[in-house]
Each structure stands twice: as C-alpha cells, then as structure tokens.
Amino acid sequence: MLTPEISALVGKSISYTAPEPVGKASIRYFAMAIGDANPLYTDEEYARRHGYSGVIAPPTWVCETNQYAGLAMDADGYAGHLWKIEVPNTRLVRGGNDYHFHQAIVESDVITATWVIDSITERTNSKGLKMMTMFSTATYTNQKNELLATNTESLIWSEIPR
C-alpha cells in the first residue's frame, strides 16, 4: 500500500492564492450555511465597534479551499484541495482536523493556502487489513503574509476486505 512513490511525497507542498479578496457576500453566505448568526459576520458597524475594519469571517471559513483555490470540480462535484493519491482496493476517509486560528479574516484579505505533506505511514488494523495514514498541514496567510490559521489533517486509506 505504502509504495516508494507514495513515500516520496513526504515534504511535497502546493499553494493556492485566491484570485480576489474574501468579500462580504462570501462571509455572509458561509455564516448562513453553518447557522451562525454572529453579527461580526454580517453587520459592518457592529464589527467596527468591536475593533475590526469590517465584517470578519467565521474561523473555519478559511479551511474551505474550494472558495478560492480555482480548481475544477471533480466527478463528485468537489472543487477543493486534494492530493489525488490513488491507492487501489481502498476506501479513503478523513481522519480528522486540528485547527489553530491566529487572527480574524477580514473581507479585504486575499488568502494563500499552502499545504505540506508531513508524514505517511502504514499499519495493519485489528482485522488484519492494511491502513495508510497521511498527515498534512495547511498554513493560511493573507496578502501581508500574516498567519491566519493552520489546519493539520489526517487522511486514511483503509483496505477493502475481499
């Protein structure tokens, strides 16, 4: 499962820079989609009274790279970042995310996301099936190269029983 070609991906990185600033509409729609009515996300005057230059984005907004990566949709309709590692006879699941938010994202920010593959390991589970786990970290910065957030993500390829 963990081939030399896949092992060689450790350290690989890829960056995406948004083609335009975040924008109020994107922030508002995302806040609505997650059901968060915090006025910091929709009311410019309220946000200014609380020390921001304008509305800010909900923290996890930045982690949805499909909003600004400019990638084509795949067969499942997904347009965000994927490593496109094909492992035959496996099922891919997201193992989890560890988010750290450093600074609010404002409507005028232009986001760059840089992903790096940190590690890839293989093991055998309790049922005797192979599993491969990859950890990667995304670092999100704005146009001033200020750190906005980091996201360490795990992906798990699990062997399908035959």
Secondary structure, DSSP 8 states (H G I E B T S, - for coil): ---HHHHTTTT-EEEEE-SS---HHHHHHHHHHTT---GGGT-HHHHHHTT-SS-B--GGGGG-GGGTS-----TTS--S-------TTEEEEEEEEEEEE-S--BTT---EEEEEEEEEEEEE-TTS-EEEEEEEEEEEE-TT--EEEEEEEEEEEEE---
